[in-house]
């Protein structure tokens, strides 16, 4: 659409814009030069099976295209447009750019076939006289490009003449008066052994992949929602009927299968007027080349319109600004380079992979749309999602059967383009179904998780970090991110202590915090929670935050040294414990940048469940880039020197048995308080883990507040501290293999 809302393009109808380019690509050189070879290798029964199986995949893709075309307004770009509007701009570009090069190189392949046929008629050897072949190919390319450059309308009118030529050649074939059944092999010719089913299938399959030609003209159709389904399915149907009759006619006329495997021009021998078959070969190769010259620039134009590439490339010329002449010039340059390079057999399998890959993603898009069942999915042409998913699986299976190595290479190239586009962070001006796909997956996972219980084998910290403002308490987020990095879920939450708030304000703050975290490479969900005051809001989050089984199992918060808040803070700790959530309380001090000599000290005071959680967290934190060079020291205190040797031996045996990357250290108590011992022994530590006493069942908040106050006073002046309280009904000692002792 242009700025005035008027549709740009030629407004072609179904026959001219979709059926003609599609059916002409289907009736290509494989039909003329390889159909007899297929019969000669696998026989008539398996030939019909190959035709049916190959056409089934194309037909399922046609159904998927029909469904999507009747559910969205399909613009310029064909497969790129549909995939980008369904699976996201990254997936669209990852397919669109390779497809542009594939179609541009495809022009050279089709012209090469035309050139070989011309030189064979003239009695020349295309291999021996390579320079002559390149000159003919280049001249043909210039002529076809000029036709496409002037006007797509004129080019499609020429295709009517080409279609008439192909139809005449088929009539000549079916009226064949020759008697090739009596022919034998030329003297001195030995027929190669017959190939098996799948290698022959791989050679034949490209013959039924012509629907890309019609899809590429989507932006120039008067009514894509009507023309794409009708034209595509009609072309597939006509192609299937002809392809089922052709091998039967060949087999009935030629009984010598060895001859079929050797003579690629058997259709000329059967036809009443052989020159019409030659004309058909010329017409088929030229029409395929012309179809690619029309489709490839329009895909490039769509990429330019979406500002994936410089917008000037997509500029239109001619009638209604519909001819992408700059893009056509680029396609010409790519095709000319391919022509001048000569032998393209080395990259031919990779190029064909991209067509199949695009078909697979088109089917996948339609299948996922039907599976998600979004209210916006209301196609006039309804297709069961199972059929589309079957078509997608068929495409990928065929790719593997043709060449597994080239399939992997094509997928890797596509993945690389996807990654590069992802890094550019392009902002699409349309919505796609990625959110719906993820919602579907989450729904499936949540319902399954709801029937399971967490266990020691699969446990990992799912943290709700009550951090407040990230800028003022960054050490809490740094700690939480280090514990959950790439393996667990993290929610960074902040309570908004205001009475007057709005949803817009909350969403704006969440977006701002999310952007702040992303810039610092913290992978976390964000929650802003309005409440009358901070502690009441924190209590509400602990009680209610989460969805089904996806609730935080660990609460991380900072300490408070404000005596006025001790009682409420102690109540919050008791609430966390009562709700069976583990607690990590980080003392309010900035964590300094660590060096390789920094140590993490874990103090074992006798609680086996607490030490199990502490060691699990210490092991997790060492995986993060901030802490991966630190040394983990497992420490304990004994009362006498006699106990020291046994304690060291016990800890070292435990560390070795459980494969914990730690060292053991045992300190003899020579200070009145254990806290004084810890302060001295861990003075140079980068981080200290300690256990907390759980609140007793009948303990009042005032008494537990007194315990908290004493703990804060006793640990004053220590290095950064992480107090840990295990409350979840998980045997944490089993995670590290620690039995009760």
Secondary structure as UniProt FT lines:
FT   TURN            3..4
FT   HELIX           15..19
FT   HELIX           20..26
FT   HELIX           29..33
FT   HELIX           35..69
FT   TURN            70..71
FT   TURN            76..78
FT   HELIX           79..87
FT   HELIX           89..121
FT   TURN            122..123
FT   TURN            126..129
FT   HELIX           130..150
FT   HELIX           152..174
FT   HELIX           180..182
FT   TURN            187..188
FT   HELIX           197..205
FT   HELIX           206..208
FT   HELIX           211..215
FT   TURN            216..217
FT   HELIX           218..220
FT   HELIX           224..253
FT   HELIX           257..262
FT   TURN            264..265
FT   HELIX           266..270
FT   HELIX           274..305
FT   TURN            306..307
FT   HELIX           311..314
FT   HELIX           319..321
FT   HELIX           325..341
FT   HELIX           345..372
FT   TURN            375..376
FT   HELIX           385..402
FT   HELIX           404..424
FT   HELIX           434..449
FT   TURN            450..451
FT   TURN            456..458
FT   STRAND          463..466
FT   TURN            470..472
FT   HELIX           474..484
FT   TURN            485..487
FT   STRAND          490..497
FT   HELIX           503..519
FT   TURN            520..521
FT   STRAND          525..531
FT   HELIX           534..544
FT   TURN            548..549
FT   STRAND          554..558
FT   HELIX           563..565
FT   HELIX           566..578
FT   TURN            579..580
FT   STRAND          582..586
FT   TURN            596..597
FT   STRAND          599..603
FT   HELIX           608..621
FT   TURN            622..623
FT   TURN            625..629
FT   STRAND          631..638
FT   HELIX           641..658
FT   STRAND          662..668
FT   HELIX           674..681
FT   TURN            682..684
FT   STRAND          687..691
FT   TURN            697..698
FT   HELIX           701..714
FT   TURN            715..717
FT   STRAND          721..725
FT   HELIX           732..735
FT   TURN            736..737
//
